[in-house]
Amino acid sequence: MEQAFSKLKGDRWLWIIVIVLSVWSLLAVYSSVGTLAYKEGKGTEVYLIKHTLLIFGGFALMYISHLLDYRWYAGISKILMAITIPLLLYTLVFGDTINEANRWLTIPVINQTFQTSDLAKLALITFLARTLTRKQENIKDVKKAFLPIMGSVCLIFALIAPANLSTALMLFGVSVLLLIIGRISIKQIMYVCLGVFVLLILIVALGPRRQTYMSRVETYLNGETADDDKSFQADHAKIAIASGGLFGKGPGNSTQRNVLPHPYSDFIFAIIIEEYGAVGGFVLVCLYVALMFRCIRIVTLSPKAFGALLAAGLGFSLTLQAFGNMAVAVGLGPVTGIPLPLVSMGGTSILFTSVAFGIILSVSRNIDEMKEKVIVERNKKVIVGEIPVME
């Protein structure tokens, strides 16, 4: 074990959290894809193998990403933004419609769909970290700093929100946190919030999914008096959680996995509690809390602003996404389509999440290397100081 970890650089606890979440994901996904396999006329092993390959593919990308010096991502962020904006626009107009939303594009040849908002999250956070770092000398200047930053945030929000409002809001929340850390004035942040609020009203009132958004919010607010058809998913998620008890029914013994529409993705947390109980759910929450604290530690130790902003943005993005998914499962928020990072079954979302983890680990690796250099330099001075000077 020690020999295996010696090849993995960066925060060791972060690696352990990733491995535990990935293994748990394999168990949870295999347990919850029975209904999907029946509908598609395939064996559950097919989905397990596919998910396993994606997990290993994610580990490969994570390993490569953490070996690359994090400072390279400043330049890569510009390329990602240049690719992301036209892709989001194309998806909005010509994307594949799944669950009444144009969120996906199909990759030719391999015939694999991917959600362009996953790429957008990575692109915007890395771009904001780069821009905020570069503009620190003129951070209060409206033309040189505020307008480029506000423009990128509002543009990405406007392109994601019509088809995926929950992801857009979550990404905006992370952006605001980065703006605060990056020393943007509160007054300017309020202008950004005002601009996004206007876009939000227009999208909810005039967007293609306005009826879906209003229906979900109305169902959440009405609670017990809501229409049974509209509250179907939330109701059965609560049944799964309630029936799990303290220690659960055991792995593979869920009954609500045969009722919930997406037990392997959107409501996988409810299935985990049903099978592993409140204890299992608490452990999973603790893993994400530990993830957040390890990211905060990396932020505080990073000597460079870009590294700190990168770790903060990507770390907050992953943990907010996790808590958002779990909040929906337990009835603390309206139904959304946000997956549980590294646990929910997904395609390219697992790969992009793995890259995000790899970038955070790259920042951590740089911190460790700098510490080692300081220790080596200090030891050299001590050794030199012990050598007697010949007169």
Secondary structure in CASP SS format (residue, H / E / C, confidence):
PFRMAT SS
TARGET T0000
AUTHOR 0000-0000-0000
METHOD secondary structure of the structure
MODEL  1
M C 1.00
E H 1.00
Q H 1.00
A H 1.00
F H 1.00
S H 1.00
K C 1.00
L C 1.00
K C 1.00
G C 1.00
D C 1.00
R H 1.00
W H 1.00
L H 1.00
W H 1.00
I H 1.00
I H 1.00
V H 1.00
I H 1.00
V H 1.00
L H 1.00
S H 1.00
V H 1.00
W H 1.00
S H 1.00
L H 1.00
L H 1.00
A H 1.00
V H 1.00
Y H 1.00
S H 1.00
S H 1.00
V C 1.00
G H 1.00
T H 1.00
L H 1.00
A H 1.00
Y H 1.00
K H 1.00
E H 1.00
G C 1.00
K C 1.00
G C 1.00
T H 1.00
E H 1.00
V H 1.00
Y H 1.00
L H 1.00
I H 1.00
K H 1.00
H H 1.00
T H 1.00
L H 1.00
L H 1.00
I H 1.00
F H 1.00
G H 1.00
G H 1.00
F H 1.00
A H 1.00
L H 1.00
M H 1.00
Y H 1.00
I H 1.00
S H 1.00
H H 1.00
L H 1.00
L C 1.00
D C 1.00
Y C 1.00
R C 1.00
W H 1.00
Y H 1.00
A H 1.00
G H 1.00
I H 1.00
S H 1.00
K H 1.00
I H 1.00
L H 1.00
M H 1.00
A H 1.00
I H 1.00
T H 1.00
I H 1.00
P H 1.00
L H 1.00
L H 1.00
L H 1.00
Y H 1.00
T H 1.00
L H 1.00
V H 1.00
F H 1.00
G C 1.00
D E 1.00
T E 1.00
I E 1.00
N C 1.00
E C 1.00
A E 1.00
N E 1.00
R E 1.00
W E 1.00
L E 1.00
T E 1.00
I E 1.00
P C 1.00
V C 1.00
I C 1.00
N C 1.00
Q E 1.00
T E 1.00
F E 1.00
Q E 1.00
T H 1.00
S H 1.00
D H 1.00
L H 1.00
A H 1.00
K H 1.00
L H 1.00
A H 1.00
L H 1.00
I H 1.00
T H 1.00
F H 1.00
L H 1.00
A H 1.00
R H 1.00
T H 1.00
L H 1.00
T H 1.00
R H 1.00
K C 1.00
Q H 1.00
E H 1.00
N H 1.00
I C 1.00
K C 1.00
D C 1.00
V H 1.00
K H 1.00
K H 1.00
A H 1.00
F H 1.00
L H 1.00
P H 1.00
I H 1.00
M H 1.00
G H 1.00
S H 1.00
V H 1.00
C H 1.00
L H 1.00
I H 1.00
F H 1.00
A H 1.00
L H 1.00
I H 1.00
A C 1.00
P C 1.00
A C 1.00
N C 1.00
L H 1.00
S H 1.00
T H 1.00
A H 1.00
L H 1.00
M H 1.00
L H 1.00
F H 1.00
G H 1.00
V H 1.00
S H 1.00
V H 1.00
L H 1.00
L H 1.00
L H 1.00
I H 1.00
I H 1.00
G C 1.00
R C 1.00
I C 1.00
S C 1.00
I H 1.00
K H 1.00
Q H 1.00
I H 1.00
M H 1.00
Y H 1.00
V H 1.00
C H 1.00
L H 1.00
G H 1.00
V H 1.00
F H 1.00
V H 1.00
L H 1.00
L H 1.00
I H 1.00
L H 1.00
I H 1.00
V H 1.00
A H 1.00
L H 1.00
G C 1.00
P C 1.00
R C 1.00
R H 1.00
Q H 1.00
T H 1.00
Y H 1.00
M H 1.00
S H 1.00
R H 1.00
V H 1.00
E H 1.00
T H 1.00
Y H 1.00
L H 1.00
N H 1.00
G H 1.00
E H 1.00
T H 1.00
A C 1.00
D C 1.00
D C 1.00
D C 1.00
K C 1.00
S C 1.00
F H 1.00
Q H 1.00
A H 1.00
D H 1.00
H H 1.00
A H 1.00
K H 1.00
I H 1.00
A H 1.00
I H 1.00
A H 1.00
S H 1.00
G H 1.00
G C 1.00
L C 1.00
F C 1.00
G C 1.00
K C 1.00
G C 1.00
P C 1.00
G C 1.00
N C 1.00
S C 1.00
T C 1.00
Q H 1.00
R H 1.00
N H 1.00
V C 1.00
L C 1.00
P C 1.00
H C 1.00
P C 1.00
Y C 1.00
S C 1.00
D C 1.00
F C 1.00
I H 1.00
F H 1.00
A H 1.00
I H 1.00
I H 1.00
I H 1.00
E H 1.00
E H 1.00
Y H 1.00
G H 1.00
A H 1.00
V H 1.00
G H 1.00
G H 1.00
F H 1.00
V H 1.00
L H 1.00
V H 1.00
C H 1.00
L H 1.00
Y H 1.00
V H 1.00
A H 1.00
L H 1.00
M H 1.00
F H 1.00
R H 1.00
C H 1.00
I H 1.00
R H 1.00
I H 1.00
V H 1.00
T H 1.00
L H 1.00
S C 1.00
P C 1.00
K C 1.00
A H 1.00
F H 1.00
G H 1.00
A H 1.00
L H 1.00
L H 1.00
A H 1.00
A H 1.00
G H 1.00
L H 1.00
G H 1.00
F H 1.00
S H 1.00
L H 1.00
T H 1.00
L H 1.00
Q H 1.00
A H 1.00
F H 1.00
G H 1.00
N H 1.00
M H 1.00
A H 1.00
V H 1.00
A H 1.00
V C 1.00
G C 1.00
L C 1.00
G C 1.00
P C 1.00
V C 1.00
T C 1.00
G C 1.00
I C 1.00
P C 1.00
L C 1.00
P C 1.00
L C 1.00
V C 1.00
S C 1.00
M C 1.00
G C 1.00
G C 1.00
T H 1.00
S H 1.00
I H 1.00
L H 1.00
F H 1.00
T H 1.00
S H 1.00
V H 1.00
A H 1.00
F H 1.00
G H 1.00
I H 1.00
I H 1.00
L H 1.00
S H 1.00
V H 1.00
S H 1.00
R H 1.00
N H 1.00
I H 1.00
D H 1.00
E H 1.00
M H 1.00
K H 1.00
E H 1.00
K H 1.00
V H 1.00
I H 1.00
V H 1.00
E H 1.00
R H 1.00
N H 1.00
K H 1.00
K H 1.00
V H 1.00
I H 1.00
V H 1.00
G H 1.00
E H 1.00
I C 1.00
P C 1.00
V C 1.00
M C 1.00
E C 1.00
END
